[in-house]
Amino acid sequence: MADGMIRVPVTEQDAQLRAKNFDEVCLGYTEDEAVDEAKRCLNCKNPMCVSGCPVRINIPEFIHAVSERDFDKAYEIISRSSSLPAVCGRVCPQETQCESKCIRGIKGDAIAIGKLERFVADWARTNGIKPHTDNAPNGHKIAVIGSGPSGLTCAGDLARMGYDVTIFEALHEAGGVLVYGIPEFRLPKDSVVKAEIDNVRSLGVKIETNVVIGKSVTIDELMDEEGFEAVFIGSGAGLPMFMKIPGENAKGVFSANEYLTRTNLMKAYREDSATPVFRAKKVAVVGGGNVAMDAARMALRLGAEVTIVYRRSEEEFPARAEEVHHAKEEGVKFELLTNPVEILENEDHFVRALRCVRMELGQPDESGRRRPVAIEGSEFEMEMDAVIMALGTSPNPMIASTTEGLDITKRKCIAADENGKTSREGVFAGGDAVTGAATVILAMGAGKTAAKAIDEYIRNKG
């Protein structure tokens, strides 16, 4: 039995070993470890952890079931609220959400809520347990655009309510950012992501791939000609941002979006890949978020010496502490309070160096973080043969530009209210398409909110 103040540690691959393979880093809890960790839960009468969960899982109830070894019940409780528990258990920033509100965390370690969620979901998958719905079909058709976390969540919740739901996905494989953005060593595709998508399909959701909304078919056509009574746009944010500095068109400069899509979805890291990616010797990754950590750790596994270049200090990293810790353990270097000003090319127009300037932190900006200010005369160069820009993404403008009456914001995101309702009758939106790049769990929360709003819309309409 674990000390009540200290969480049960989770087994991980050795850092030096995992830096050379693509197997999952975290190996998860055994049954006994999960039960021991679950028994640390105080089962609070006023569970603040639930308020920190964007999809409102009944956390104390599922953890209590784990403590009694009733893993089947624990999965049933989780799946009432979450369509993607095996994903959330791996990639959610629990430390700033549910676990940050855990009473245990005041004088000791917070309960490892995320690791327990992962254990339950993995146990259910191993034992062939599926989510289910008792609702009969209600005869209403709903279209969902995008098969990422917001789209899958919205579709799953609507299917549970009895709706006939079809997801339209632009790529050849369903999953959105789960398959193209997050590396295999953090989120296995075949054993985890595909299984979660199959669970959504088991609720009756249909998924059509290779359908580019705005090109293959428009939202207007879906509603006016195909009989869909409402549409949810969960198309994510796949348009990469760049710094607009000299040299960004050099060979060897990637957006993190392209780099990760090629290595994750197209398997460019494999020796037999039909679309191999450039294997650089020295790589700079510009940015400090989770995507930057993913790109850096991927480049490391492809044999490069990798340096994260970030204009603020480590305290301002948007990335999860766990991802930063893993990157450091694996050998990624960090050049902090540093900002690129130019990418230098050789005579063949390949990257040869990154020119940077040292920064210091001034007054807080609109994000609440201290604004980085360049230090005069501090420019220096770092020898590099590839640069990966991990500066964020924005929504692809195609959907908004081809849909009559759909407003967008100054940030080029789809305008929607707190329930996901847009300016177009019957059209709802959520996730990164509305907020810009954010986390998987926030996108799921938006999909869940929109599903409820769509249900109310259809009921009031009819």
C-alpha positions as CSV (number, residue, x, y, z in Angstrom):
1,M,0.0,0.0,0.0
2,A,1.3,3.4,-0.9
3,D,1.9,6.3,1.5
4,G,-1.3,8.3,1.5
5,M,0.7,11.5,0.9
6,I,2.8,10.2,-2.0
7,R,1.4,9.0,-5.3
8,V,2.2,5.6,-6.7
9,P,5.0,6.1,-9.3
10,V,4.3,5.1,-12.8
11,T,6.8,3.0,-14.8
12,E,8.5,4.6,-17.8
13,Q,11.0,3.5,-20.4
14,D,14.6,4.4,-19.7
15,A,15.4,7.8,-21.1
16,Q,18.4,6.7,-23.1
17,L,16.6,3.7,-24.5
18,R,13.4,5.5,-25.5
19,A,15.3,8.4,-27.2
20,K,16.1,5.9,-29.9
21,N,12.7,4.3,-30.4
22,F,9.1,5.2,-31.0
23,D,7.5,3.1,-28.3
24,E,5.3,4.7,-25.7
25,V,7.3,6.4,-23.0
26,C,4.9,5.9,-20.1
27,L,4.0,2.2,-19.4
28,G,1.1,2.9,-17.1
29,Y,-0.2,1.3,-13.9
30,T,-0.6,-2.4,-13.2
31,E,-3.9,-3.4,-11.5
32,D,-2.4,-3.5,-8.1
33,E,-0.7,-0.1,-8.6
34,A,-3.9,1.4,-9.8
35,V,-5.9,0.1,-6.8
36,D,-3.2,1.4,-4.4
37,E,-3.3,4.9,-6.0
38,A,-7.1,4.9,-6.1
39,K,-7.2,4.1,-2.3
40,R,-5.4,7.4,-1.7
41,C,-8.5,9.3,-2.8
42,L,-10.4,11.0,0.0
43,N,-13.7,10.8,-1.9
44,C,-14.5,14.4,-1.0
45,K,-18.2,15.4,-0.5
46,N,-17.5,18.5,-2.5
47,P,-15.1,17.2,-5.2
48,M,-13.3,20.2,-6.7
49,C,-11.5,17.9,-9.1
50,V,-14.7,17.5,-11.1
51,S,-14.9,21.3,-11.6
52,G,-11.4,21.2,-13.1
53,C,-12.5,18.7,-15.8
54,P,-13.7,20.2,-19.0
55,V,-15.9,17.2,-19.7
56,R,-17.1,16.8,-16.1
57,I,-16.2,13.2,-15.4
58,N,-17.4,12.0,-12.0
59,I,-13.8,11.5,-10.8
60,P,-14.4,10.4,-7.2
61,E,-17.0,7.8,-8.3
62,F,-14.7,6.2,-11.0
63,I,-11.7,6.2,-8.6
64,H,-13.8,4.6,-5.9
65,A,-14.7,1.9,-8.3
66,V,-11.1,1.3,-9.1
67,S,-10.2,1.1,-5.4
68,E,-12.8,-1.7,-5.2
69,R,-11.3,-3.4,-8.3
70,D,-14.6,-2.8,-10.2
71,F,-12.8,-1.7,-13.4
72,D,-15.9,-2.4,-15.5
73,K,-17.9,0.0,-13.5
74,A,-15.1,2.6,-13.5
75,Y,-15.1,2.5,-17.3
76,E,-18.9,2.8,-17.5
77,I,-18.7,5.9,-15.2
78,I,-15.9,7.6,-17.3
79,S,-17.6,6.8,-20.7
80,R,-20.8,8.6,-19.6
81,S,-18.8,11.8,-19.9
82,S,-15.8,11.1,-22.2
83,S,-15.6,9.5,-25.6
84,L,-11.8,9.4,-25.5
85,P,-10.6,8.3,-22.1
86,A,-7.4,6.5,-23.2
87,V,-6.4,9.6,-25.1
88,C,-7.2,12.0,-22.2
89,G,-5.3,9.8,-19.8
90,R,-2.2,10.3,-21.9
91,V,-2.3,13.8,-23.2
92,C,-4.5,15.9,-20.9
93,P,-2.8,18.6,-18.8
94,Q,-4.3,17.1,-15.6
95,E,-1.7,19.0,-13.5
96,T,-3.4,22.3,-14.3
97,Q,-7.0,21.0,-14.4
98,C,-8.5,18.2,-12.2
99,E,-5.3,17.4,-10.3
100,S,-4.6,21.0,-9.5
101,K,-7.8,21.1,-7.5
102,C,-7.2,17.8,-5.6
103,I,-7.3,18.2,-1.8
104,R,-4.6,15.6,-1.5
105,G,-2.3,18.0,-3.4
106,I,-2.3,20.6,-0.6
107,K,0.0,18.7,1.8
108,G,1.2,15.9,-0.6
109,D,0.8,14.6,-4.1
110,A,-2.5,15.0,-5.9
111,I,-4.2,11.8,-6.9
112,A,-2.9,10.6,-10.3
113,I,-6.3,11.1,-11.9
114,G,-4.9,11.0,-15.4
115,K,-2.9,7.8,-14.9
116,L,-6.0,6.2,-13.4
117,E,-8.2,7.2,-16.3
118,R,-5.6,5.8,-18.7
119,F,-5.5,2.5,-16.7
120,V,-9.3,2.1,-16.8
121,A,-9.5,2.9,-20.5
122,D,-6.7,0.5,-21.3
123,W,-8.2,-2.2,-19.1
124,A,-11.5,-1.8,-20.9
125,R,-9.9,-2.1,-24.3
126,T,-7.9,-5.2,-23.3
127,N,-11.0,-6.8,-22.0
128,G,-13.2,-5.9,-25.0
129,I,-15.5,-3.5,-23.1
130,K,-17.3,-1.0,-25.3
131,P,-19.3,2.1,-24.4
132,H,-23.0,1.8,-25.1
133,T,-26.2,3.7,-25.6
134,D,-29.8,2.7,-24.8
135,N,-31.4,5.6,-26.8
136,A,-33.4,4.6,-29.8
137,P,-32.7,6.4,-33.1
138,N,-34.7,9.7,-33.2
139,G,-34.6,10.2,-37.0
140,H,-32.6,13.4,-37.0
141,K,-29.4,13.7,-39.1
142,I,-26.4,15.7,-37.9
143,A,-23.1,16.4,-39.8
144,V,-19.8,16.8,-38.0
145,I,-16.9,18.3,-39.8
146,G,-13.5,17.0,-38.6
147,S,-12.7,13.8,-36.7
148,G,-10.4,15.3,-34.1
149,P,-11.2,15.4,-30.4
150,S,-14.0,18.0,-30.6
151,G,-15.7,16.3,-33.6
152,L,-15.4,12.8,-32.1
153,T,-16.8,14.0,-28.7
154,C,-19.7,15.9,-30.3
155,A,-20.5,12.9,-32.5
156,G,-20.3,10.4,-29.7
157,D,-22.5,12.5,-27.4
158,L,-25.1,13.1,-30.2
159,A,-25.1,9.4,-31.1
160,R,-25.8,8.5,-27.4
161,M,-28.9,10.8,-27.7
162,G,-30.2,8.9,-30.7
163,Y,-29.0,11.1,-33.5
164,D,-27.9,9.8,-36.9
165,V,-24.4,11.3,-37.1
166,T,-21.9,11.4,-40.0
167,I,-18.4,12.8,-39.5
168,F,-16.6,14.2,-42.6
169,E,-12.8,14.1,-42.4
170,A,-10.5,15.8,-45.0
171,L,-7.6,13.4,-44.5
172,H,-7.4,9.7,-45.4
173,E,-7.4,8.7,-41.8
174,A,-9.7,9.6,-39.0
175,G,-8.4,11.2,-35.7
176,G,-7.4,14.7,-36.6
177,V,-4.6,16.0,-34.4
178,L,-4.6,12.7,-32.5
179,V,-3.1,11.0,-35.6
180,Y,-1.2,13.7,-37.3
181,G,0.0,15.9,-34.5
182,I,0.8,13.9,-31.4
183,P,3.8,11.4,-31.7
184,E,3.5,7.7,-31.4
185,F,5.7,7.7,-28.3
186,R,3.1,9.8,-26.5
187,L,-0.1,8.4,-28.1
188,P,0.1,5.1,-29.9
189,K,-2.1,5.1,-33.0
190,D,-3.0,1.5,-33.6
191,S,-3.5,0.3,-30.0
192,V,-5.1,3.5,-28.6
193,V,-6.3,6.1,-31.1
194,K,-7.9,3.7,-33.6
195,A,-9.5,1.8,-30.7
196,E,-11.0,5.0,-29.4
197,I,-12.4,5.9,-32.8
198,D,-13.8,2.4,-33.2
199,N,-15.6,2.9,-29.9
200,V,-17.2,6.1,-31.3
201,R,-18.2,4.1,-34.4
202,S,-19.7,1.4,-32.2
203,L,-22.2,4.0,-31.0
204,G,-23.5,4.3,-34.6
205,V,-21.4,7.2,-35.8
206,K,-20.4,7.0,-39.5
207,I,-17.1,8.5,-40.7
208,E,-16.4,9.5,-44.3
209,T,-12.7,10.3,-45.0
210,N,-11.2,12.2,-47.9
211,V,-14.0,14.8,-47.8
212,V,-12.8,18.4,-47.9
213,I,-15.6,20.6,-46.7
214,G,-15.7,23.7,-48.9
215,K,-14.3,21.8,-51.9
216,S,-15.7,18.3,-52.0
217,V,-19.0,19.5,-50.7
218,T,-20.1,22.7,-48.9
219,I,-22.0,23.1,-45.6
220,D,-24.9,24.7,-47.6
221,E,-25.1,21.5,-49.7
222,L,-25.0,19.3,-46.7
223,M,-28.0,21.1,-45.2
224,D,-30.0,22.0,-48.3
225,E,-29.4,18.9,-50.4
226,E,-28.2,16.1,-48.1
227,G,-30.8,16.5,-45.3
228,F,-28.6,17.3,-42.4
229,E,-30.5,19.4,-39.9
230,A,-27.5,20.8,-38.1
231,V,-23.8,20.9,-38.6
232,F,-20.9,21.0,-36.1
233,I,-17.6,22.4,-37.3
234,G,-14.7,20.8,-35.4
235,S,-12.1,21.2,-38.2
236,G,-9.3,22.2,-35.9
237,A,-6.5,24.7,-36.6
238,G,-4.1,23.3,-39.2
239,L,-2.7,26.5,-40.8
240,P,0.8,27.0,-39.4
241,M,2.3,30.3,-38.3
242,F,5.8,31.6,-39.1
243,M,8.0,34.4,-37.7
244,K,8.3,36.2,-41.0
245,I,12.1,36.6,-40.6
246,P,14.7,36.5,-43.4
247,G,15.5,33.0,-44.6
248,E,12.3,31.2,-43.7
249,N,12.1,29.9,-47.3
250,A,15.4,28.1,-47.0
251,K,15.5,24.3,-47.5
252,G,15.4,22.6,-44.2
253,V,12.8,25.0,-42.6
254,F,9.6,23.2,-41.5
255,S,6.5,24.1,-39.7
256,A,6.0,21.8,-36.8
257,N,2.6,20.9,-38.3
258,E,4.2,19.6,-41.5
259,Y,7.0,17.9,-39.7
260,L,4.7,16.1,-37.3
261,T,2.1,15.2,-40.0
262,R,4.8,13.6,-42.1
263,T,6.3,11.7,-39.3
264,N,3.1,10.7,-37.5
265,L,0.4,10.2,-40.2
266,M,2.7,9.4,-43.1
267,K,5.2,7.4,-41.1
268,A,8.2,9.3,-42.6
269,Y,10.4,8.1,-39.7
270,R,10.4,4.6,-41.1
271,E,13.3,3.4,-43.2
272,D,10.9,2.1,-45.9
273,S,8.7,5.2,-46.0
274,A,7.6,6.3,-49.4
275,T,7.7,9.9,-48.2
276,P,10.9,10.2,-46.0
277,V,11.6,13.3,-44.1
278,F,14.9,15.2,-44.1
279,R,17.1,13.8,-41.3
280,A,19.1,16.7,-40.1
281,K,22.2,16.6,-37.8
282,K,21.4,19.8,-35.9
283,V,17.9,21.0,-35.4
284,A,16.5,24.1,-33.8
285,V,12.9,24.0,-32.7
286,V,11.4,27.5,-32.2
287,G,8.7,27.6,-29.5
288,G,7.8,26.4,-26.0
289,G,4.5,24.6,-26.2
290,N,3.6,20.9,-26.3
291,V,4.0,20.9,-30.1
292,A,7.5,22.2,-29.8
293,M,8.3,19.4,-27.4
294,D,6.8,16.9,-29.7
295,A,8.7,18.1,-32.7
296,A,12.0,18.2,-30.7
297,R,11.6,14.7,-29.3
298,M,10.7,13.4,-32.8
299,A,13.8,15.1,-34.4
300,L,15.9,13.6,-31.6
301,R,14.6,10.1,-32.4
302,L,15.5,10.7,-36.0
303,G,19.1,11.1,-35.0
304,A,19.5,14.9,-34.6
305,E,21.1,17.0,-31.9
306,V,18.1,19.2,-30.9
307,T,17.8,22.6,-29.3
308,I,14.6,24.2,-28.2
309,V,14.8,28.0,-28.8
310,Y,12.3,30.0,-26.7
311,R,12.1,33.7,-26.2
312,R,10.9,33.5,-22.6
313,S,12.1,31.6,-19.5
314,E,11.1,28.0,-18.5
315,E,8.6,29.4,-16.1
316,E,6.6,30.7,-19.0
317,F,6.6,27.5,-21.0
318,P,3.1,26.7,-22.3
319,A,4.1,23.0,-22.5
320,R,3.2,20.5,-19.9
321,A,5.8,20.0,-17.2
322,E,5.9,16.3,-17.9
323,E,6.7,16.9,-21.6
324,V,9.5,19.3,-20.7
325,H,10.9,16.8,-18.2
326,H,10.8,14.0,-20.7
327,A,12.5,16.1,-23.3
328,K,15.3,17.1,-20.9
329,E,15.8,13.4,-19.8
330,E,16.1,12.4,-23.4
331,G,18.8,14.9,-24.2
332,V,17.0,17.9,-25.8
333,K,18.9,21.1,-25.2
334,F,17.3,24.4,-24.2
335,E,18.3,27.9,-25.4
336,L,16.0,30.1,-23.3
337,L,15.5,33.9,-23.4
338,T,16.6,33.6,-27.0
339,N,14.7,34.8,-30.1
340,P,15.6,34.0,-33.8
341,V,16.1,37.0,-36.1
342,E,17.3,35.3,-39.3
343,I,17.9,31.9,-40.8
344,L,21.2,31.8,-42.7
345,E,21.6,29.7,-45.9
346,N,24.5,28.1,-47.6
347,E,25.2,28.4,-51.4
348,D,22.7,25.6,-52.1
349,H,20.0,27.4,-50.1
350,F,20.0,24.9,-47.2
351,V,19.9,26.1,-43.6
352,R,23.4,26.6,-42.2
353,A,22.8,28.6,-39.1
354,L,20.2,30.4,-36.9
355,R,21.0,34.0,-35.9
356,C,19.4,34.9,-32.6
357,V,19.3,37.7,-30.1
358,R,19.3,37.4,-26.3
359,M,16.1,38.5,-24.5
360,E,15.1,39.7,-21.0
361,L,11.7,39.8,-19.5
362,G,9.8,43.1,-19.1
363,Q,6.3,43.9,-18.1
364,P,3.4,41.4,-18.5
365,D,1.6,41.4,-21.9
366,E,-2.0,40.6,-22.7
367,S,-1.4,36.9,-22.0
368,G,-0.3,37.7,-18.5
369,R,3.2,36.6,-19.1
370,R,6.2,39.0,-19.0
371,R,7.0,40.4,-22.4
372,P,10.4,39.5,-23.8
373,V,12.6,42.4,-24.8
374,A,15.7,42.1,-27.0
375,I,19.1,42.9,-25.4
376,E,21.0,45.3,-27.6
377,G,24.2,43.9,-29.1
378,S,23.5,40.4,-28.0
379,E,23.2,38.7,-31.4
380,F,24.9,35.3,-31.9
381,E,24.7,32.4,-34.3
382,M,24.0,28.7,-33.8
383,E,25.1,26.2,-36.4
384,M,22.0,24.3,-37.7
385,D,20.9,22.4,-40.8
386,A,17.2,22.4,-40.0
387,V,14.7,24.7,-38.2
388,I,11.2,23.7,-37.1
389,M,8.8,26.5,-36.4
390,A,6.4,25.6,-33.6
391,L,4.7,28.9,-33.1
392,G,1.0,27.9,-33.2
393,T,-1.6,27.4,-35.9
394,S,-4.8,29.0,-37.0
395,P,-8.0,27.6,-38.7
396,N,-8.0,26.9,-42.4
397,P,-10.2,29.6,-43.9
398,M,-11.8,27.4,-46.6
399,I,-14.9,26.4,-44.6
400,A,-15.8,30.0,-43.5
401,S,-15.1,31.3,-47.0
402,T,-17.5,28.8,-48.7
403,T,-20.3,29.0,-46.2
404,E,-23.0,31.7,-46.5
405,G,-23.6,33.8,-43.4
406,L,-20.7,32.3,-41.3
407,D,-18.9,35.1,-39.4
408,I,-15.2,34.9,-38.5
409,T,-13.2,36.8,-35.8
410,K,-10.2,39.1,-36.2
411,R,-8.0,36.1,-35.5
412,K,-9.6,34.3,-38.6
413,C,-11.4,31.8,-36.3
414,I,-15.0,30.9,-36.6
415,A,-17.2,33.1,-34.4
416,A,-19.3,31.2,-31.9
417,D,-20.9,31.8,-28.6
418,E,-20.3,29.9,-25.3
419,N,-22.6,27.1,-26.6
420,G,-20.9,26.8,-30.0
421,K,-23.7,28.6,-31.8
422,T,-22.5,30.5,-34.9
423,S,-24.0,33.3,-37.0
424,R,-25.4,30.7,-39.4
425,E,-28.7,29.0,-38.5
426,G,-28.2,25.4,-37.5
427,V,-24.4,25.6,-37.7
428,F,-22.3,25.1,-34.5
429,A,-18.5,25.1,-34.0
430,G,-16.0,24.4,-31.3
431,G,-12.4,23.5,-30.5
432,D,-9.4,24.9,-32.2
433,A,-11.6,26.2,-35.2
434,V,-13.1,28.7,-32.7
435,T,-10.3,29.3,-30.2
436,G,-7.2,28.7,-32.2
437,A,-4.7,26.0,-31.2
438,A,-5.5,24.7,-27.7
439,T,-5.5,21.4,-25.8
440,V,-7.3,18.1,-26.7
441,I,-9.4,18.2,-23.6
442,L,-10.6,21.8,-24.2
443,A,-11.6,20.8,-27.7
444,M,-13.5,17.8,-26.2
445,G,-15.2,20.1,-23.8
446,A,-16.3,22.3,-26.6
447,G,-17.6,19.4,-28.6
448,K,-19.6,18.2,-25.6
449,T,-21.1,21.6,-25.0
450,A,-22.1,21.9,-28.7
451,A,-23.7,18.5,-28.7
452,K,-26.0,19.6,-25.9
453,A,-26.8,22.9,-27.7
454,I,-27.5,21.0,-31.0
455,D,-29.9,18.7,-29.2
456,E,-31.8,21.7,-27.7
457,Y,-31.8,23.3,-31.2
458,I,-33.4,20.3,-32.8
459,R,-35.9,19.9,-30.1
460,N,-37.0,23.5,-30.2
461,K,-37.0,23.5,-34.0
462,G,-39.3,20.5,-34.2
